[in-house]
Structures are given as structure tokens and as C-alpha cells.
């Protein structure tokens, strides 16, 4: 780990960190029609941390994200490409490991809970960061994050910036001792967006003023069972519409003490869609800013909006530290008066016609990976989404194909800030 060797020769208050990832993948039958693209994604991150005293830390990180060998279907712009930009640049007063409080201001990666609503979206070559003012209160058994943020809008060739007025405020609590062998995470998020800019979340319908209230509960049960449940309710307004939406995630899994130590899981995901396009009630759930990879499926073709899903799978620890994962998913529209949404939250297939059907399709995912000494990770995967009635009637009905292979190298074994 060359950067770690450099860190050992530097003063303890000055440290460097770096990682590189390269992924070759194919997007086959983009938009469920003819046309595929094979391309190479390169991502390099370089970080410096200055920590002169225990209560003060300054972090700066740059990222170079690039796409190579792509054709006409995959663009050379975000989220595939954003050359040499500022990923993180923040100051932290206080410590998240000592004392009761710390405060952060600047540009930072955010991650809460399962990242179903707020996450860095690291599988994307660009990723996601926020301009943030944040205070964390922490002690044994609890952590409370109070924050005001605005997501950074990626643009290749210029320094990225947030959109003025597109803000997210929140209080996120993590409680470890309320329920035995479980973590309870209640939270409240308030999101506002301007009326004069069309975003995925407002679809050009007007100004957004949205309150999200939710709770996540994850823990362990007897007989090596574990569970993960999250319920979310949204109220507010979107232009002339009144927001009335909700979503849920339910997962139960079990470890088996046999060869390869398989973990078998079954889960369901649900998010409301609009029930009547003609009335003034807006029921399409807003997934906000999730790390969407592997939340619905590994092919990342569907978002947590107007969706019903059943998912089952197994992960195994094969010999020589190889990890294997196999999953199966089925998808339906929650409301036949609303369309299908992409993992980005954008409307992917528009339809308000119940005659187009409810069944979107089904997917299989096969993955394998291995990590050496916490520094090098190799992985391969193959995912295929088979179209159902809805996609057959509204698109050309060609199944989406997603094979990939990647290499990731961490230049130090220090966790990323």
C-alpha cells in the first residue's frame, strides 16, 4: 500500500488516502429496445486529511471519473463522466469519536441507514455528494444528526455546485439500546425545490414542499435469523397537488452453519404511485437521494417509486474468500395509472393506462467477488431483466442485459471519510 508507506513518514496530523476503480460493463437493450453499448468506467479518488488537534479536521478530496470506448448510447457526461472535480471539501470541529458533539461544514458524502433515501450512490461512476451544514450529537447508545444540505449537481468541465433553493433538511436518529439486539432509526426530512427548474422529483409540476417521516428497525433474532424493516410516510405539496405517498421495505434473512455459510433472504419493497392523474392528489413516492444499486435489483433499472416487488436470494462464502450472490426479483406497478420509474427517480416509461398491465417483469442476478487484504477487490456479475406485460405493451419488449467486471484498489487500509 504505497500511500500508507508515505503516511508513515509524514507527521501524524497529515495523512493521504486514495482509491481507484475500473469497471467494464454492457448496457444491453437500453430502454428495452434495440441498441447496446459496451464501455469502460474509470474512477480515481485522491484525499488529504489535516488533523492538527483532536477537535479540528480538514478534508479535501478530488475525483476523476471518466468513460472510455462508449458508443452513441452512453454519453460522455455525468453520471458516467465528470473529469477532475471537487468531491469533498469540509471542516470538522469536534470529534465523532470523542466528546458529545461535532459539527461539519462544506462538501461531504452523506450516508444514513440503509441508504434507501440518502446515500453516496457509489456504484455510479460519478457518485453523489452534498453541500452541507451538519451537527452530530453522540453518546453511548445514540447518535443524532441535524443537517441542512443541497445536493451537488454534476457538470463535466466545470466546478460542480448545488442548485439554489433545492434543499434538504433533516434530523436522523440512531438508537442502539432501545430494543435488545436491534438498531432503531427514526427520522424526519423536509425537502423543498424551486418551481422554475424541472427535476426528477417535481417533474415540472411546480414548487416542492415535502415532509418525509420514517423509521428503520434492524436487528437479530434467535436461530440465526435477522430482519430489516423501513416504513416511510410523505406529506406536503407539489405545485397545486397535495402529496399523499408512502413506501415500505421488509426483509428477513437467516445464516446457515453449513459449508459456504449461506445467508438466505426474502424481502419485499413497495412504493405508491399516482392513483388518478386527473385529481389534485400526488401519490408518487419520492425516493429522495438513495444509493439505488442493489436496493431494488442489481441491474438498477427500477426505482423505489410506483413499485411492488418480491425478492429472494442467497449469498455464500466460497473457498479462497470468494463471495457469491444469486437473486431473483419480480416487479409490478403499484398503480396502473402511473408509469415505471428508473433507479435515478426519473420517469422511464410513461403510462396512465390500466390496460397496459401491471406486471413489469422479472430479473435474475449472478455475482462473484473476492477481496485481498482489504486493499484489492475483484468482481464479476451478470444481470438480466425479462420484460413482462407492461414493458411488452409500452416498449419494444427487449430484456435488459447487464454483464460487468470490476477491479477496485485502495491505496491505504484507512476507511474513507
C-alpha positions, 0 to 999 in steps of 0.5 A: 500500500504505497500511500500508507508507506508515505503516511508513515513518514509524514507527521501524524496530523497529515495523512493521504488516502486514495482509491481507484476503480475500473469497471467494464460493463454492457448496457444491453437493450437500453430502454428495452429496445434495440441498441447496446453499448459496451464501455469502460468506467474509470474512477480515481479518488485522491484525499488529504486529511489535516488533523492538527488537534483532536477537535479540528479536521480538514478534508479535501478530496478530488475525483476523476471519473471518466468513460472510455470506448462508449458508443452513441448510447452512453454519453460522455457526461455525468453520471458516467463522466465528470473529469477532475472535480471537487468531491469533498471539501469540509471542516470538522470541529469536534470529534465523532469519536470523542466528546458529545458533539461535532459539527461539519461544514462544506462538501461531504458524502452523506450516508444514513441507514440503509441508504434507501433515501440518502446515500453516496450512490457509489456504484455510479461512476460519478457518485453523489455528494452534498453541500452541507451544514451538519451537527452530530450529537453522540453518546453511548447508545445514540447518535443524532444528526441535524443537517441542512444540505443541497445536493451537488449537481454534476457538470463535466468541465466545470466546478460542480455546485448545488442548485439554489433553493433545492434543499434538504433538511433533516434530523436522523436518529440512531438508537442502539439500546432501545430494543435488545439486539436491534438498531432503531432509526427514526427520522424526519426530512423536509425537502423543498425545490424551486418551481422554475427548474424541472427535476426528477422529483417535481417533474415540472409540476411546480414548487416542492414542499415535502415532509418525509417521516420514517423509521428503520428497525434492524436487528437479530433474532434467535436461530440465526435469523435477522430482519430489516424493516423501513416504513416511510410516510410523505406529506406536503405539496407539489405545485397545486397537488397535495402529496399523499405517498408512502413506501415500505421495505421488509426483509428477513434473512437467516445464516446457515452453519453449513459449508459456504455459510449461506445467508438466505433472504426474502424481502419485499419493497413497495412504493405508491404511485399516482392513483388518478392523474386527473385529481389534485392528489400526488401519490408518487413516492419520492425516493429522495437521494438513495444509493439505488444499486442493489436496493431494488435489483442489481441491474438498477433499472427500477426505482423505489417509486410506483413499485411492488416487488418480491425478492429472494436470494442467497449469498455464500462464502466460497473457498479462497474468500470468494463471495457469491450472490444469486437473486431473483426479483419480480416487479409490478406497478403499484398503480396502473395509472402511473408509469415505471420509474428508473433507479435515478427517480426519473420517469422511464416509461410513461403510462396512465393506462390500466390496460397496459398491465401491471406486471413489469417483469422479472430479473435474475442476478449472478455475482462473484467477488473476492477481496485481498487484504482489504486493499484489492477487490475483484468482481464479476456479475451478470444481470438480466431483466425479462420484460413482462406485460407492461414493458411488452405493451409500452416498449419494444419488449427487449430484456435488459442485459447487464454483464460487468467486471470490476477491479477496485484498489485502495491505496491505504487500509484507512476507511474513507471519510 
